């Protein structure tokens, strides 16, 4: 792969095995995100773009494609509103090296 490739192109090389009905991350209180957070930094900082901000101020989480980096739980440290654990064995991100 070209060393000058965009991050999105490199991320596309990874695969993600979805554990249907059993997401490894969840927002504990969606209302807290919309009313108290104010910055919704998870929507900006997640390198996989799993968090998106809707027009009504609500944060939507789609865990498919998560890189399991833990950025969301670190960035939400003030509110501790992210329940995060590693996916079960055999599920989650499958990195392609090389």
C-alpha positions as CSV (number, residue, x, y, z in Angstrom):
1,X,0.0,0.0,0.0
2,X,1.2,3.5,-0.8
3,X,2.8,5.2,2.2
4,X,0.9,8.4,1.3
5,X,-2.5,6.7,1.3
6,X,-5.2,8.4,3.3
7,X,-6.2,7.0,6.7
8,X,-9.6,6.0,5.3
9,X,-7.9,3.9,2.6
10,X,-5.8,2.1,5.2
11,X,-8.7,1.5,7.6
12,X,-10.6,0.0,4.7
13,X,-8.1,-2.9,4.7
14,X,-9.2,-4.0,8.1
15,X,-12.2,-6.2,8.6
16,X,-14.7,-6.4,11.4
17,X,-16.6,-9.4,12.5
18,X,-19.9,-8.3,14.0
19,X,-21.2,-10.1,17.1
20,X,-24.9,-9.6,16.4
21,X,-27.0,-8.5,19.3
22,X,-24.0,-8.2,21.6
23,X,-22.1,-4.9,21.1
24,X,-19.0,-4.5,23.1
25,X,-19.6,-0.8,23.6
26,X,-22.7,1.1,24.6
27,X,-23.7,4.6,25.7
28,X,-25.0,4.2,29.3
29,X,-27.3,7.3,29.3
30,X,-28.0,8.8,25.9
31,X,-29.9,11.7,27.5
32,X,-26.7,12.7,29.3
33,X,-24.8,13.0,26.0
34,X,-27.4,15.3,24.6
35,X,-28.1,17.5,27.6
36,X,-24.9,17.6,29.8
37,X,-21.9,16.8,27.6
38,X,-22.0,19.8,25.4
39,X,-19.0,18.9,23.3
40,X,-19.8,15.4,22.1
41,X,-16.0,14.8,21.6
42,X,-16.6,11.1,20.9
43,X,-18.1,12.1,17.5
44,X,-14.8,13.9,16.6
45,X,-12.2,11.7,18.2
46,X,-13.3,8.2,17.3
47,X,-10.8,7.1,14.5
48,X,-13.4,4.6,13.2
49,X,-16.3,7.1,13.1
50,X,-18.5,4.9,15.3
51,X,-20.1,7.9,17.0
52,X,-22.2,10.4,15.0
53,X,-24.1,13.5,16.1
54,X,-27.7,13.8,15.0
55,X,-29.3,17.2,14.4
56,X,-31.2,17.0,17.7
57,X,-28.0,16.7,19.7
58,X,-28.2,13.0,20.3
59,X,-25.1,10.8,19.8
60,X,-25.6,7.6,17.9
61,X,-23.2,4.7,18.3
62,X,-22.7,2.0,15.7
63,X,-20.0,-0.4,16.8
64,X,-19.4,-2.1,13.5
65,X,-15.9,-1.2,12.4
66,X,-14.7,-0.2,15.9
67,X,-10.9,-0.4,16.2
68,X,-11.0,-1.2,19.9
69,X,-8.6,1.6,20.7
70,X,-10.5,2.8,23.8
71,X,-10.5,6.5,22.7
72,X,-14.2,6.9,23.4
73,X,-13.9,5.8,27.1
74,X,-10.9,8.1,27.6
75,X,-12.5,11.1,26.0
76,X,-15.7,10.5,28.0
77,X,-13.8,10.4,31.3
78,X,-15.7,13.4,32.8
79,X,-19.0,11.6,32.5
80,X,-17.9,8.0,32.4
81,X,-20.9,7.4,30.1
82,X,-19.3,4.7,27.9
83,X,-19.5,1.0,28.9
84,X,-16.6,-0.6,27.0
85,X,-15.1,-4.1,26.9
86,X,-13.3,-6.1,24.4
87,X,-15.4,-8.2,22.0
88,X,-15.7,-11.9,22.6
89,X,-13.0,-14.0,21.0
90,X,-13.3,-14.3,17.3
91,X,-15.3,-11.1,16.9
92,X,-14.3,-7.5,16.5
93,X,-11.6,-5.9,14.4
94,X,-9.3,-8.0,12.2
95,X,-6.3,-5.9,11.3
96,X,-4.5,-6.5,8.0
97,X,-0.8,-5.9,8.4
98,X,1.6,-5.3,5.5
